[in-house]
Each structure stands twice: as structure tokens, then as C-alpha cells.
């Protein structure tokens, strides 16, 4: 027997959740060729795995790394993913991606993308259809494997502009045609961002019609839900109803729950949480903050047991990120960026926005005037919204401040300061949202039920644009999850933790022959020093690589070893639904 590489005597955690075995694993022609004792075999390279854990490469199925995949400096931008052991990621989530972009409504799409990415994409995007997008990415090469979802939000703008209403018949037909083309070109499914513009303007009937197309092509329907607060159960029920009516497999994106609060003057629930966080830094009391989400997960588990094709994603952090404009009343976001910023600049209109934030209610289905699904300013308070990134050099010193701090810094009310910052940055402001502070260990106790639930895949939900303050998960999601929850706290067994990072997400998205160590599977592998595995990445200093990740192979090629990171030649491939490597 002759092989390219043999990893000798490693503790093999194969991704299935089964027992750990000491084995040799051989790679040949980009695939796993043998899992056995291979003392007599011939190999071009032998790697000592004694005392180390060998597991499948991590499969991150909820990423926004696709927004960087077409850029010249992709190898540098995506290096943190490889450094933490991610070998496959899936982009196009939350209804947002870089294709299709058709001529009729290309201007608002480019405005939309610029607001998120901080750069004018017109000179960098060289495609129209989803298929042309994948072909371009494939030809230029990828440093890791990447799958793509068709983005409902972008498709909706292509079909009907930025109107705040359900789709008409012809507009829906145009959307169905774009979804069909995307799936036929290789999309893994359709993603929706129902909390955000423009997905928030869709109705269930529109989603059902598109889900039927997705199911007919064997795809999956993923959803950033309309709400993660007081109407969370209704938002979940909407997606379950779509599956019941169409048969489509569904995925609930980054499941979490935020308690509803009713004013902006630091009400008792936020005060209580922040006091608890301060006390927890001194005394680590085992306060159960995950009871509400645990009950929701139990109900979803019973649905899965009854045959509902449902998957769930979770992140090992209690801070999310989004665009600052996502916190504004939905009507503000109509008609393109120029008019949006015009409303923000107009004093009387700005006052109306503020009044609706103060008085607005989260009443299902969030389409009546003065209502919307996630009034984050009201939920989090000004102290819970942190500036993640701006584009101008003049405002770089504001990154990391929350809006209350920004208000004090500028001598303005936090809302006035936020509006003025949006105008200064031409709408290009990303923010973190959290009750206390990103990375707060007290608030992360609310994650424990999610981190151990057998139906939840672990994801980064991370975006990396080369500027600003990225989420620490872009650097440490999987090392943090495995070291904290499997090793240090024992919330989940190592084998089960690895399954939640590998074979479970691969199966949920229909990615074949990845996420397992077995003969014939793609040789996407990670060699870990489990006892040394860890992270010192923080909100203040996120750009720190983890410890304990010894080697990473992608399609059989070593892209990380003791000598460093080796992105060239690019080892990644486009991952298409049902396609074997």
C-alpha cells in the first residue's frame, strides 16, 4: 500500500459521535484511503499523531466569509478560519450574498452590499447570475472549501426593488426563476433573513412558493427568523409551517432568545443582568440562564423525533452582529441608501424614528405601522450596542464603544450620535449587540443548553472584511467551543462535541463525504493537542490565533503545519449539494 500521507497513532474522533480509537489514517489523492494500523505501509510523508486528537475538519455552515471569497487578498482574510480548523464553510446566509445581480435593480443591490462590506463592489464583481458567480470563484481558487446558499434578500431586490410589501404574481415568478437557476448552478439551498430588510417585507405565502422550488431541487431552506424575542415561538412556527406545507428541510439560524423589555431607561431586567455579570466576575455561581432556550430546544427536539426535517445552529458567544440600520424602523429602509440617509438627516423624520423606537411594539406579524420584529435599541438599551466597524479613518477610534459611550464622547443623545455617525460613514456602520459586553462569561451561561443539545450545529456567523473589529469567533469559534464546553466544563463529551462541528452540519446541509473520518471521505482533517487547545481572543483584541491546532489538511493538502500557514496552491473547492468530492 502506498499513500501520500499517513498520520500515525492518533486518537481518532471520527465525527460520528462514536468511541475514540487509536489509529493510523492514510491520505491518497485528496481522500481518506485507510483507517487502520499501517506500520508496513509506504507513504511520502509520515506525521506523528501520538497523544494528539485527529478529527474531521470543522464544517461551518453559517458563515459570511463568502463576502471576502472573491477578493485578491482572500488567503489573508480567511486565514483565521483555517487556523482554527475550519475546512468547509457555507456562505450566503441571512438572505445576503454577492449574486445574482441583474441590471434592472443593480444600483440598490450595490448600495446594500456596500453598506455591509464597506466597499464599492462594482469594480470587483464580474458576474450577473448565481452560476457565473460560482464559476468565477471556482476559477480563481479557494483556500478552503466553500458552499453557497441562494440569498432571498438579494433575489427579492432583483425582482421588485426595495418596496415594503408582499410580492406580486410576476415578481414572485421572477424570484422563483432566480432560485431555480441558483439551485441548478450548485446552491445548497435558499437562505432568508426575515428580521432584516428586505426579507422582513415578505409574507409566508411568498416563502412557501419559494420553498416549493427549493424542495423540488433537493435543497434546504435556512432562516434567520423574524424574531428572537417575545414572538420567537411564532417565528419558529412560521418556518415549521413552511416545511409542513412543502416538505422542504429547514434550518433555524443561530437560535437564541432575548427577553422583551419595554423602555429605554435601563429597566430592571437589564440592570439585573449587568449586576449579575459584575458579580459573576468575582464569584462563579452556577446561575441557570438557559432555561427558556432549553424549553424551546426540547419542543424542537420532539418535532424532529416526529419526523420534521429541522436543523438548528448555535454560536459559542452571546453577542451577535449586524448593520446599525437594521435597528431602525422598517419604513426607514425603503427606496435606496440615498433616501435612507436623507431620512436620517432630516430632523423631523429623525424625531419620528426615535418616537417609534421608544413606543414601537413587537406585535406579530410585524408589518403594521410602528411595529417590527426586533427593536434592538429597546431590547438592549444604548449600552448594549457596540460599534464593530466604520470605514473612515477619522472615526476608527470609535470602534469598540457602545452607543451610550458614543453619546458621552460626542456630547449628544446616543440616538443622535448614532444617526450622525451613519451620515459621516455614508451608512457603513456594523455593530455588535449584547445585553452586557461581547464575550461576557456570565451571559454566555445562557448558551449551555444550546452548546450541548444534540440537534444543534456549531457555527461562527462571522464576517471578515479586513477592517474594523471582527467577532472573536472568526478566530476562535471551534477551539473555544471544544476547550470550554468539552474539556473544561464537561457540558458535552468530546466525541459529541466534534460531531456537532462536523458530520451534523454536513448532513443538515446535504454536504456528502465531509465531516467524517472514513475510507472514501474527503481528506479534510485537523490534528489537535486537546490539552493545549484554547484561545486568548477577546472583544478588545480578537485577532489572536488559537493554541493547540497543530495541522490542517484540506482535500489532502497540508495548509497548516508546524512551519506555518500555506494557502498556495489553493486547496479548497466549491461544495455543491449532493456532489461527492
ROPATOR-14608 format. One line per field, with one value per residue (C-alpha): z, y, x; residue number from 1. Coordinates in pm, whole numbers, padded with zeros to 5 digits. Each point is the difference from the previous one (the first is absolute). Example, Ala and Ser with C-alpha at 12.3 -4.5 7.8 and 13.67 -1.06 7.14 Angstrom:
REM ROPATOR-14608
z = [00780:-00066]
y = [-00450:00344]
x = [01230:00137]
kolfi = [1:2]
This chain:
REM ROPATOR-14608
z = [00000:-00099:00130:-00015:00376:00308:00334:00250:00326:00048:00226:-00275:00075:-00322:00005:00048:00379:00035:00224:-00026:-00145:-00047:-00373:-00296:-00270:-00357:-00270:-00372:-00288:00228:00173:00311:-00132:00316:00372:00162:00131:-00288:00135:-00323:-00244:-00218:00007:-00135:00343:00349:00271:00365:00164:00328:00282:-00243:-00107:-00370:-00104:-00317:-00107:00149:-00222:00059:-00169:00111:-00113:-00181:-00127:-00353:00005:-00012:-00222:-00327:00121:-00094:00363:00075:00135:00264:00086:00045:00173:00347:-00110:-00103:00312:00221:-00201:-00232:-00329:-00144:00044:-00150:-00102:-00127:00338:00134:-00353:-00086:-00263:-00311:-00267:-00199:-00102:-00301:-00182:00090:00372:00020:00155:00324:00022:-00021:00260:00223:-00039:00054:00325:00127:-00147:00019:-00360:-00343:-00160:-00356:-00114:00175:-00102:-00349:-00023:-00026:00073:00296:-00231:-00136:00359:00091:-00321:00078:00355:-00120:-00267:00235:00268:00369:00303:00156:-00119:-00034:-00065:-00085:00070:-00233:00182:00025:00085:-00306:-00222:00127:-00083:-00347:-00057:00151:00125:00359:00043:00345:-00103:-00091:-00347:-00292:-00232:-00265:00264:00173:-00330:-00055:00346:-00064:-00325:00178:00278:-00262:-00185:00322:00116:-00342:00005:00330:00288:00307:00058:00067:00295:00143:00234:00117:00277:-00250:-00295:-00255:00127:00277:-00265:-00132:00112:00069:-00335:-00183:00204:-00056:-00377:00002:00238:-00247:-00262:00251:00092:-00365:-00050:00318:00188:00355:00125:00263:00197:00214:00171:00016:00374:00283:00278:00118:-00334:-00042:00028:-00279:-00215:00047:-00074:-00331:-00120:00123:-00191:-00317:00039:00072:-00312:-00235:00149:-00019:00262:00220:00205:00284:-00011:00319:00244:00307:00213:00129:00271:-00091:00177:-00029:00023:-00062:00352:00115:00135:00281:-00220:-00168:00331:00157:-00279:00015:00377:-00030:-00253:00240:00289:-00219:-00067:00373:00087:-00270:00128:-00221:-00085:-00263:-00276:-00265:00128:-00262:-00297:00144:-00002:-00363:-00097:00172:-00203:-00322:00090:00024:-00345:-00140:00166:-00174:-00338:-00062:-00212:00222:00095:00235:00020:00307:00075:00308:00065:00141:-00238:-00352:-00271:-00271:-00178:00214:-00236:00085:00334:-00164:-00073:-00323:-00198:00033:-00224:-00315:-00336:00008:00212:-00116:00118:00317:00097:-00099:00255:00265:-00070:00012:00353:00012:-00158:00243:00287:-00141:-00012:00361:00109:-00172:00164:00340:-00061:-00268:00081:-00114:-00106:-00242:-00299:00033:-00309:00154:00033:00311:00046:-00092:00103:00186:00146:00113:00144:00227:00080:00068:00104:-00130:00214:-00186:-00354:-00074:-00308:-00189:-00304:-00181:-00325:00050:00173:00190:00190:00055:00364:00056:-00071:00317:00160:00081:-00096:00355:-00001:-00349:00130:00290:-00231:-00242:00253:-00169:00074:-00106:-00278:-00137:00014:-00183:-00274:-00048:-00018:-00273:-00202:00049:-00111:-00292:00170:00041:00371:00140:00365:00264:00218:00347:00343:00170:-00197:-00283:00152:00342:00175:00212:-00296:-00177:00268:-00202:-00275:00193:-00115:-00361:00023:00115:-00192:-00249:-00278:00000:-00234:00106:-00235:-00009:-00163:-00061:-00255:-00081:-00219:00079:00218:00322:00301:-00111:00221:00208:-00152:-00328:00189:00269:-00042:-00003:00232:00249:-00029:00036:00275:00214:-00040:-00066:00201:00276:00090:-00117:-00137:-00296:-00071:-00245:-00255:00007:-00014:-00311:-00160:00053:-00187:-00286:-00113:00142:-00193:-00312:00011:00069:-00314:-00219:-00028:-00083:00100:00228:00377:00062:00019:-00212:-00312:-00311:00178:-00092:00189:00194:00334:00312:00240:00349:00322:00200:00333:-00149:-00205:00091:-00084:00136:-00258:00158:-00104:00054:-00181:-00223:-00253:00193:-00144:00225:00163:-00041:-00371:-00130:-00361:-00249:-00325:-00266:-00276:00105:-00019:00317:00027:00359:00174:00244:-00256:-00051:-00231:-00364:-00209:-00343:-00207:00114:00126:00036:-00227:-00063:00194:-00177:00146:-00057:-00177:00116:00013]
y = [00000:00342:00327:00372:00049:-00217:00154:-00253:-00118:00287:-00001:-00007:00179:-00088:00254:-00251:00030:-00354:-00118:00137:-00244:00018:-00046:00089:00201:00006:00261:-00066:00226:00233:-00271:-00213:-00328:-00209:00010:-00285:-00103:00089:-00080:-00171:00244:00233:00374:00312:00158:-00133:00229:-00099:00024:-00165:00166:00225:00001:-00041:00106:00107:00360:00225:00075:00354:00016:00351:00237:00331:-00073:-00009:00382:-00027:-00307:00194:00248:-00014:-00018:-00290:-00217:00262:00085:-00363:-00120:00017:-00259:-00249:00074:-00118:-00318:00099:-00185:00068:00300:00098:00358:00184:-00012:00233:00079:00183:-00088:00138:-00156:00020:00365:00083:00336:00123:00053:-00022:00345:-00073:-00340:00158:00258:-00283:-00193:00310:00076:-00348:-00042:00361:00002:00069:-00343:00121:-00040:-00334:-00185:-00149:-00208:00026:-00340:-00227:-00256:00256:00095:-00359:-00042:00313:-00111:-00349:00128:00229:-00270:-00026:-00048:-00221:-00177:00223:-00063:00269:00066:00199:00328:00082:00367:00067:-00203:00202:00333:-00133:-00086:00298:00265:00114:00022:-00064:-00240:-00366:-00106:00017:-00295:00095:00098:-00334:-00182:00195:-00102:-00364:00009:00142:-00258:-00277:00129:00028:-00352:-00147:00178:-00162:00193:-00216:00164:00335:00226:00260:00294:00066:00241:00224:00216:-00112:-00349:00151:00127:-00350:-00200:-00372:-00066:00139:-00220:-00311:00055:00030:-00295:-00222:00083:-00073:-00337:-00098:00045:-00185:00312:00124:00309:00194:00291:00283:00024:00303:00023:-00133:00169:-00003:-00135:-00259:-00292:00148:00056:-00364:-00116:00190:-00193:-00331:00073:00062:-00345:-00166:00153:-00072:-00284:00212:-00061:00311:00152:00247:00239:00087:-00079:00224:00185:00358:00091:00278:00335:00305:00322:00161:00120:-00302:-00203:-00246:-00306:00155:00142:-00345:-00170:00255:-00025:-00378:00027:00216:-00242:-00301:00137:-00041:-00312:-00257:-00100:-00262:00220:-00170:00255:-00258:-00120:00183:-00113:-00353:-00024:00116:-00254:-00278:00082:00013:-00334:-00158:00141:-00156:-00333:00008:00040:00374:00059:00276:00105:00268:00211:00152:00213:-00010:00371:00216:00291:00031:00246:00182:00333:00302:00085:-00335:00157:00270:-00022:-00199:00288:00190:-00257:00038:00144:-00022:00126:00362:00038:-00199:00239:00293:-00115:-00043:00356:00161:00129:-00057:-00345:-00090:00096:-00225:-00288:00056:00015:-00330:-00160:00113:-00097:-00274:-00345:-00347:-00119:-00291:00009:00326:00170:00258:00360:00050:-00370:-00213:-00326:00097:00350:-00049:00349:-00070:-00355:00065:00364:00236:-00178:-00328:00118:00012:00147:-00287:00183:00331:00083:00346:00047:00295:-00222:-00308:00099:-00054:-00374:-00195:00273:-00068:00263:00133:00057:00152:00242:00106:00031:00227:00183:-00121:-00233:-00353:-00011:00336:-00116:-00324:00190:00246:-00286:-00166:00323:00043:-00359:00007:-00274:-00235:-00087:-00354:-00068:-00273:-00043:-00155:00060:00057:-00019:-00229:-00303:00042:-00342:00064:00059:-00299:-00223:00047:-00208:-00321:-00176:00091:-00107:-00351:-00063:-00288:00178:00319:00054:00239:00297:00327:00239:00204:00264:00108:00305:00103:00297:00076:-00227:-00351:-00246:-00213:-00302:00067:-00097:-00243:-00145:-00369:00009:00196:-00240:-00318:00126:00165:-00221:-00342:00017:00259:-00002:-00349:00126:-00238:-00299:00054:-00246:00169:00347:-00095:-00148:00334:00172:-00250:-00273:00162:00331:-00186:-00221:00294:00178:-00313:00016:-00350:-00173:00276:00022:-00364:-00198:-00304:-00160:00190:00326:00322:00036:00309:-00057:00185:-00120:00146:00009:-00017:00091:00307:00103:00347:00365:00340:00185:00264:00273:00258:-00204:-00258:-00056:-00267:-00348:-00296:-00240:-00377:-00025:-00188:-00087:00048:-00190:00110:-00252:-00178:00302:00131:00366:00039:-00171:00076:00227:00218:00070:-00109:00138:-00061:-00193:00043:-00326:00088:-00091:00114:-00232:-00071:-00179:-00376:00022:-00230:00122]
x = [00000:00133:-00141:00073:-00017:-00048:-00096:00132:-00149:-00245:-00306:-00260:-00327:-00178:-00284:-00282:-00014:00137:00287:00353:00255:00375:00053:00217:-00178:00128:-00059:00021:-00110:-00193:-00203:00024:00137:00040:-00082:00194:00342:00231:00348:00109:-00156:00203:-00069:00168:-00047:-00065:-00137:00018:-00343:00096:-00192:-00187:-00366:-00076:-00349:-00177:00044:-00266:-00300:-00127:-00338:-00095:00273:00029:00350:-00142:00005:00382:00039:00031:00262:00368:00106:-00236:00289:00084:-00361:-00105:00317:-00166:-00257:00268:00206:-00287:-00061:-00287:00033:-00348:-00226:-00335:-00075:-00305:-00172:-00270:-00118:00324:00259:00170:-00224:-00214:00032:-00218:-00005:-00350:00064:00378:00046:-00192:00170:00344:-00105:-00121:00326:00214:-00181:00095:00348:00123:00119:-00143:-00028:-00067:00360:00046:-00316:00033:-00319:-00376:-00152:00062:00158:00246:00084:00091:00200:00202:00075:00091:00239:00190:00025:-00087:00220:-00266:-00314:-00303:-00367:-00253:-00365:-00223:-00083:-00369:00062:00216:-00232:-00297:00168:00083:-00366:-00180:00238:-00031:-00374:-00149:-00277:-00060:00109:-00241:-00061:00257:00255:-00041:00048:00322:00121:-00085:00198:00307:-00027:-00023:00307:00198:-00085:00073:00337:00095:-00157:-00060:-00335:-00167:00077:-00234:00059:-00353:00095:00179:-00086:-00117:-00090:-00211:-00243:-00076:-00301:-00030:-00168:00304:00231:-00211:00007:00379:00038:-00186:00264:00277:-00149:-00048:00376:00100:00111:-00035:-00189:00196:-00138:00121:-00339:-00227:00049:00214:-00195:-00362:-00130:00276:-00244:-00217:00309:00102:-00353:00003:00308:-00139:-00323:00203:00154:-00334:-00155:00290:00208:00316:00273:00032:00280:-00047:00295:00195:-00280:-00009:-00254:-00008:-00251:-00242:00043:-00218:00196:00336:00084:00201:-00296:00044:00062:00306:00119:-00035:00196:00282:00020:00014:00283:00204:-00056:00082:00345:00066:-00198:-00081:-00342:-00175:-00299:-00224:-00059:-00089:-00340:-00208:00208:00022:-00380:-00010:00267:-00194:-00310:00202:00158:-00345:-00084:00318:-00079:-00340:00167:00016:00317:00135:00351:00128:00317:00162:00306:00227:-00050:-00278:00063:-00136:00088:-00189:-00031:-00091:-00287:-00161:-00096:-00211:-00376:-00054:-00150:00329:00173:-00210:00108:00378:00287:-00018:-00360:00070:00280:-00219:-00258:00270:00122:-00348:-00063:-00377:00029:00278:-00230:-00272:00251:00095:-00363:-00076:00303:-00124:-00364:00033:-00131:00100:-00345:-00025:00027:00196:-00140:-00234:00124:00211:00075:00297:00152:00318:00009:00359:00045:-00294:00108:00366:00009:00266:00260:-00055:00084:00375:00165:00163:00134:00004:00176:00146:00334:-00145:-00242:00218:00050:-00373:00019:-00071:-00213:-00363:-00256:-00030:00377:-00023:-00264:00219:00301:-00186:-00217:-00318:-00289:00107:-00260:00112:00361:-00089:-00185:00285:00250:-00206:00008:00374:00063:-00248:-00201:00296:-00014:-00008:-00079:00000:-00307:-00001:-00155:00334:00325:00118:00174:-00161:00032:-00309:-00227:00155:-00155:-00319:00167:00052:-00319:00075:00363:-00094:-00324:00048:-00193:00208:00295:00275:00060:00197:-00251:00315:00090:00356:00048:00356:-00090:-00186:-00029:-00104:-00182:00235:-00179:00177:00316:-00107:-00351:00092:00303:-00210:-00294:00205:00231:-00266:-00305:00158:00324:-00029:-00370:-00096:-00331:00036:00225:00285:-00141:-00340:00154:00198:-00315:-00177:00284:00041:-00240:-00315:00030:00116:-00309:-00231:00119:00025:00379:00115:00324:00122:-00019:00102:00319:-00075:00141:-00109:-00078:00179:00328:-00106:00172:00112:00270:-00046:00194:-00322:00157:00169:-00305:-00121:-00036:00095:-00209:-00224:-00242:00273:00268:-00170:00278:00193:00043:-00090:00240:-00003:-00092:00304:-00086:-00282:-00049:-00249:-00071:00319:00230:00167:-00101:00118:00291:00280:00167:-00307:-00292:00029:-00289:00157:-00078:-00358:-00141:-00369:-00287:-00356:-00233:-00328:-00298:00013:00337:00277:00361]
kolfi = [1:2:3:4:5:6:7:8:9:10:11:12:13:14:15:16:17:18:19:20:21:22:23:24:25:26:27:28:29:30:31:32:33:34:35:36:37:38:39:40:41:42:43:44:45:46:47:48:49:50:51:52:53:54:55:56:57:58:59:60:61:62:63:64:65:66:67:68:69:70:71:72:73:74:75:76:77:78:79:80:81:82:83:84:85:86:87:88:89:90:91:92:93:94:95:96:97:98:99:100:101:102:103:104:105:106:107:108:109:110:111:112:113:114:115:116:117:118:119:120:121:122:123:124:125:126:127:128:129:130:131:132:133:134:135:136:137:138:139:140:141:142:143:144:145:146:147:148:149:150:151:152:153:154:155:156:157:158:159:160:161:162:163:164:165:166:167:168:169:170:171:172:173:174:175:176:177:178:179:180:181:182:183:184:185:186:187:188:189:190:191:192:193:194:195:196:197:198:199:200:201:202:203:204:205:206:207:208:209:210:211:212:213:214:215:216:217:218:219:220:221:222:223:224:225:226:227:228:229:230:231:232:233:234:235:236:237:238:239:240:241:242:243:244:245:246:247:248:249:250:251:252:253:254:255:256:257:258:259:260:261:262:263:264:265:266:267:268:269:270:271:272:273:274:275:276:277:278:279:280:281:282:283:284:285:286:287:288:289:290:291:292:293:294:295:296:297:298:299:300:301:302:303:304:305:306:307:308:309:310:311:312:313:314:315:316:317:318:319:320:321:322:323:324:325:326:327:328:329:330:331:332:333:334:335:336:337:338:339:340:341:342:343:344:345:346:347:348:349:350:351:352:353:354:355:356:357:358:359:360:361:362:363:364:365:366:367:368:369:370:371:372:373:374:375:376:377:378:379:380:381:382:383:384:385:386:387:388:389:390:391:392:393:394:395:396:397:398:399:400:401:402:403:404:405:406:407:408:409:410:411:412:413:414:415:416:417:418:419:420:421:422:423:424:425:426:427:428:429:430:431:432:433:434:435:436:437:438:439:440:441:442:443:444:445:446:447:448:449:450:451:452:453:454:455:456:457:458:459:460:461:462:463:464:465:466:467:468:469:470:471:472:473:474:475:476:477:478:479:480:481:482:483:484:485:486:487:488:489:490:491:492:493:494:495:496:497:498:499:500:501:502:503:504:505:506:507:508:509:510:511:512:513:514:515:516:517:518:519:520:521:522:523:524:525:526:527:528:529:530:531:532:533:534:535:536:537:538:539:540:541:542:543:544:545:546:547:548:549:550:551:552:553:554:555:556:557:558:559:560:561:562:563:564:565:566:567:568:569:570:571:572:573:574:575:576:577:578:579:580:581]
